[in-house]
Amino acid sequence: MVLVASTMRELGSQAPDFRLPDPEGLIISRDDFKDAPALLVMFMCNHCPYVKHVQKKLTSLVREFQALGVAVVGINSNDTQAHPDDSPDMMRQEIRDIGYTFPYLFDESQEVAKTFGAACTPDFFLFDRDRRLVYRGQLDDSRPGNNLPVTGNDLRAAVEAVLAGQPVPTEQKPSAGCNIKWKPGNAPAYFNE
């Protein structure tokens, strides 16, 4: 298990477009959420121990955000040939088992991950009403094995600031987790194995 950090995409950048299927084949796009006051895009997968570590808290936190009108999507960009636990069939099972209330999308080509500059799972990107990036960073300071509680405090503070019309502090800690599992020959320039 190699720890990889977020690329820390430039704040203020426009939310990349995406059109991706969920495990049932329903196509979801960025513009499906155009009326939401904020959009949270999370790169994640089924098998990553860093995702599993925060899953329960993240699921409840997302429900809170959705109740406030925040649009949330999860995107799995992993190579499913090398990691069959992340296949759409297994994503469907994960949605049921964990109780995800957000669209969980499959980025088979891995192009959406590259466009976002996603590097790890989990990797969080929060966009304001104008779909400008205001937060890219960690959920909180907890990691598997460091004995810190999973609180979601960093992400929660960013979402609350956006919803209150306040600036999100620009000093942000990168998320950290397993690297996105790139297909052979498909890793972006920013990926250092």
C-alpha positions, 0 to 999 in steps of 0.5 A: 500500500503506497501513500499518494497525495492529491495534486492540489489542483489550482483553486478557482479553476473551473469544474471539468465537465464529465458524462459517466455511467453509474453501474446501471448504465444511467449517464450522469453529467456535471450539468445535471447539478447546475442548480446546486449551491455546491458540487462535491466530486469524490474520486474513490473506489471499493477496495482502497483501505483509505476509502474503507477507513472513512466510509462510514463517516463520509456516508453520513456526512454526504447525507448531511450535505445533500440535505443542504442542497449540495450535489455529490458524486463519487467517481471510480477511475481504477483499472478493473482488469487489475482490480476486479473488486472495483468493477461496475458489478462490485460498485453496485454491491458497494452502493447497496452494502454501504448505503451510498446516496450519491451517484457512484460513477465509473470512469472506464477511460480514466480521462475524467480522473486525468482532467481533474488531476485526481491522484488518490482515493479518496480525492475530494474536489469542492466547487462553488455555485459558479463551479469554481474550485474552492477546496481540494484536500483531505476529509480530515487528519485521520488515516488508517493506523494513526488512531485519530478519529474520522471527523470529516472536519476539513471537508465539512468546514469547506462545505459550510463556508461555501453554503454561507457565502464565505471564502474557504481558507486557501491553506488546505492539506492534501488528501492521501490514499492509494493511487488511482490504479492506472491502466498500463501506459495510461498514467498521467504525467503527474503520476510518480509511481 
